[in-house]
Amino acid sequence: MSRPMLRHSDAQTIGVTFTLNGRLQDIDVEPNELLLDVVRERLGLTGVKRSCDVQVCGACTLLVDGRPVSACTTLAFEVRGRSVLTIEGLAEDGKLHPLQDAFIEHGGFQCGFCTPGMILAAKALLDENPNPTEDELKHFMHGNICRCTGYKKIIESIMAAATLMRERA
């Protein structure tokens, strides 16, 4: 479900060039167009989800230059010249990322609505801190809400992925 964009008769579009999942994108956006709407509705990558629209649930989490951002409150033109990663771009050469494998193996999801945002936020954490404590993990992930799992399996999944990623490094 897309939120209607406010349109003004004198609004100018802005040319935005950025890298999305390793591919250069060149797209015209409205000044008030959200990154969430561009990625999901215009570019067809539906892993990113709209939920709260106020930056508190994490369902719209994307990585911009490796850092988690809420796509529901980020204007599309703000990613000019930057690199954006979605859940669709996480796998490499047809092989799932260790976080994706761990979420499957350890049951870190139920309905799956929050899973893309959880996995991307966890990737940012593990890239920054490959050996987090459970408390550090919980603190970092506090902005990602899951209404199904109770978090135990999510935490287990991320900790298992961290171990596997350290072993592979």
C-alpha positions as CSV (number, residue, x, y, z in Angstrom):
1,M,0.0,0.0,0.0
2,S,1.6,3.2,-1.1
3,R,1.0,6.5,0.6
4,P,0.0,9.2,-1.9
5,M,2.7,11.7,-2.5
6,L,2.0,15.4,-2.0
7,R,2.3,17.0,-5.4
8,H,2.7,20.7,-6.0
9,S,2.3,22.2,-9.4
10,D,5.6,24.0,-9.1
11,A,7.5,21.0,-7.7
12,Q,10.6,20.1,-9.6
13,T,11.9,16.6,-9.8
14,I,15.5,15.9,-8.6
15,G,17.8,13.6,-10.5
16,V,19.3,11.1,-8.0
17,T,22.1,8.7,-8.8
18,F,22.9,6.0,-6.3
19,T,24.0,2.4,-6.0
20,L,21.3,-0.1,-5.1
21,N,22.4,-3.6,-4.4
22,G,25.6,-3.0,-6.4
23,R,23.9,-1.5,-9.4
24,L,23.9,2.1,-10.4
25,Q,20.5,3.7,-10.4
26,D,19.6,7.0,-12.0
27,I,16.1,8.1,-11.2
28,D,14.1,11.3,-11.0
29,V,12.3,11.8,-7.7
30,E,9.9,14.4,-6.2
31,P,11.5,16.5,-3.4
32,N,9.3,14.9,-0.8
33,E,9.4,11.3,-2.1
34,L,10.5,8.8,0.5
35,L,13.2,6.2,-0.1
36,L,10.7,3.5,1.0
37,D,8.4,4.4,-1.9
38,V,11.2,4.7,-4.5
39,V,12.7,1.3,-3.6
40,R,9.4,-0.6,-3.0
41,E,7.0,1.0,-5.5
42,R,9.1,2.3,-8.3
43,L,12.1,-0.1,-8.3
44,G,10.0,-3.2,-7.2
45,L,12.1,-4.4,-4.3
46,T,9.3,-5.3,-1.8
47,G,11.4,-6.8,1.0
48,V,11.4,-3.4,2.6
49,K,8.1,-2.9,4.4
50,R,5.9,0.0,5.4
51,S,4.5,-0.3,8.9
52,C,4.7,2.6,11.4
53,D,5.8,5.5,9.2
54,V,7.5,7.2,12.2
55,Q,10.8,5.4,12.5
56,V,10.1,3.2,15.5
57,C,9.4,-0.4,14.2
58,G,12.4,-1.2,11.9
59,A,10.3,-2.9,9.2
60,C,11.6,-0.4,6.6
61,T,15.3,-0.7,7.6
62,L,17.7,-0.5,4.7
63,L,21.5,-0.1,4.8
64,V,22.9,3.2,3.4
65,D,26.6,3.1,3.2
66,G,26.4,0.1,5.6
67,R,24.4,1.9,8.3
68,P,20.8,1.1,9.1
69,V,18.3,3.8,8.2
70,S,14.5,4.0,8.3
71,A,13.4,4.3,4.7
72,C,10.0,5.6,5.9
73,T,11.6,8.8,7.0
74,T,14.5,9.2,4.6
75,L,13.9,11.3,1.6
76,A,15.0,9.6,-1.6
77,F,17.3,12.5,-2.7
78,E,19.3,12.0,0.5
79,V,20.9,8.8,-0.9
80,R,22.5,10.7,-3.8
81,G,26.0,9.3,-4.4
82,R,25.5,6.7,-1.7
83,S,25.2,2.9,-1.6
84,V,21.9,1.3,-0.6
85,L,21.5,-2.3,0.4
86,T,18.1,-4.1,0.6
87,I,17.4,-7.7,1.6
88,E,17.2,-8.6,-2.0
89,G,20.9,-7.6,-2.5
90,L,22.3,-9.4,0.5
91,A,22.8,-12.8,-1.1
92,E,25.8,-13.1,-3.3
93,D,26.2,-15.3,-6.4
94,G,22.9,-17.1,-5.5
95,K,24.2,-18.0,-2.0
96,L,22.3,-16.7,1.0
97,H,24.2,-14.5,3.5
98,P,25.0,-16.3,6.8
99,L,22.4,-14.2,8.6
100,Q,19.7,-15.4,6.1
101,D,20.8,-19.0,6.6
102,A,20.8,-18.6,10.4
103,F,17.3,-17.1,10.5
104,I,16.1,-20.2,8.5
105,E,18.1,-22.7,10.5
106,H,17.2,-21.3,13.9
107,G,13.6,-20.2,13.3
108,G,14.3,-16.5,13.6
109,F,11.1,-15.6,11.9
110,Q,7.4,-16.5,11.9
111,C,5.3,-14.3,9.6
112,G,8.5,-12.8,8.1
113,F,7.2,-9.2,7.9
114,C,10.0,-7.8,10.1
115,T,12.7,-10.2,9.0
116,P,14.3,-8.2,6.2
117,G,14.7,-5.2,8.6
118,M,16.0,-7.4,11.4
119,I,18.6,-9.1,9.1
120,L,19.8,-5.8,7.7
121,A,20.1,-4.2,11.1
122,A,22.0,-7.3,12.4
123,K,24.3,-7.1,9.4
124,A,25.2,-3.5,10.3
125,L,25.9,-4.6,13.8
126,L,28.1,-7.6,12.9
127,D,30.0,-5.6,10.3
128,E,30.8,-3.1,13.1
129,N,31.2,-5.6,15.9
130,P,31.7,-9.2,14.8
131,N,31.6,-10.6,18.4
132,P,28.7,-8.8,20.2
133,T,27.5,-9.9,23.6
134,E,23.9,-10.7,23.9
135,D,23.3,-7.4,25.7
136,E,25.1,-5.5,23.0
137,L,22.9,-7.3,20.4
138,K,19.7,-6.5,22.3
139,H,20.7,-2.8,22.6
140,F,21.6,-2.5,18.9
141,M,18.4,-4.2,17.8
142,H,16.0,-2.3,20.1
143,G,14.6,-0.3,17.1
144,N,13.4,-3.4,15.3
145,I,10.1,-4.7,16.5
146,C,8.7,-8.2,16.0
147,R,5.1,-9.0,17.0
148,C,5.4,-12.8,16.5
149,T,8.5,-14.4,17.8
150,G,9.2,-13.1,21.3
151,Y,12.8,-12.3,20.1
152,K,14.5,-15.5,21.5
153,K,14.9,-17.1,18.1
154,I,15.9,-13.9,16.5
155,I,18.7,-13.4,19.1
156,E,19.8,-17.1,18.7
157,S,19.8,-16.6,14.9
158,I,22.0,-13.5,15.0
159,M,24.4,-15.0,17.5
160,A,24.7,-18.1,15.4
161,A,25.4,-16.1,12.3
162,A,28.0,-14.0,14.2
163,T,29.8,-17.3,15.1
164,L,29.7,-18.6,11.6
165,M,30.9,-15.2,10.1
166,R,33.9,-15.1,12.5
167,E,34.8,-18.7,11.6
168,R,34.7,-17.8,7.9
169,A,36.8,-14.6,8.3
